[in-house]
Amino acid sequence: MVLQDHFRPPLSLRRHWHTFDNAWATYIASDLNAKLPEGYFAEPNVQFGIEIDVAAFDESLSQFECLSINFDRNWTPPPPSQNVPFLPTDETVEISIFNTEGGPVLAGAIELVSPANKDRSSHRNAFVSKCETYLRQGIGLIIVDVVTQGKANLHNELLNRLTGTNTLSFNTELYATSYRVVERDEQSSLDIWQEELTIDCVLPTLPFWLRGEICLPVELNNIYERTCREQRIILNSA
């Protein structure tokens, strides 16, 4: 199964891209829910023109500090593509209102880039700011950009925001990236997995590091194939 162009003819004339992305986010969440340990759940959040993401939650905050589960012993994430210095947020001044009954706490997010995320500077800044906030809080993050409209690379803009330099640019229009905030030898840094995508490529499997040291494989190609089948899109193969 290979990636198709959902944003240009002929496929864009036969299927609405936002319907496909809605379904893709739903099936990604479904796949994660089959893998997540007890106390965690994933749900899609689709707001077209703003964001398309899949979030993984932990229903008890205390689990973040002590939970380390190797629930899939047959899968090991590959080494990161690069590692950069990174300072998570450790001091915050804010006013927060909490429900005393408790509730879910965000542990990770998967962002499916939409055309609106890339089409103007204000939208790109909003997307990058949201991703930066996740990482500053130690929340696991994946970005998947298969949008063939627009040349912006939001991964590069995020790295430039975090490191203050563009020397780490990933020179590709389509990509899938995963991020993990990690501390080694009392120094915080950011592990990054990055995969270049092209139309007609096979989508990769990415590590999804949740806050709490849990890592899940996100098998993008299998979930993409399922979505195409469910949407009755003719499947192309490599």
Number of C-alpha atoms within 10 A of each C-alpha: 17 16 20 20 17 22 18 13 10 10 15 12 11 10 16 12 19 18 10 18 21 19 21 25 25 21 19 25 23 17 18 23 16 10 15 20 15 9 11 19 21 23 19 22 16 18 11 14 12 15 20 22 25 26 22 26 22 24 18 13 16 10 14 17 10 10 13 12 13 14 13 12 7 6 12 12 14 10 11 15 12 12 16 15 13 18 19 19 12 8 6 6 5 5 5 5 5 7 6 6 5 10 13 14 14 21 27 24 24 24 22 22 20 23 21 17 25 21 14 12 11 11 17 19 17 14 21 22 15 13 22 19 13 20 22 15 16 24 23 28 27 25 20 22 21 22 23 17 16 13 12 19 18 23 24 19 19 20 19 16 15 18 14 10 12 13 10 12 13 16 10 15 19 21 22 22 22 22 25 26 27 19 14 7 5 7 10 15 17 21 19 19 21 20 18 16 19 18 14 14 15 18 23 19 17 22 27 26 24 24 25 21 20 19 23 21 18 20 16 19 17 16 21 24 19 18 21 18 12 12 14 10 15 10 13 12 10 8
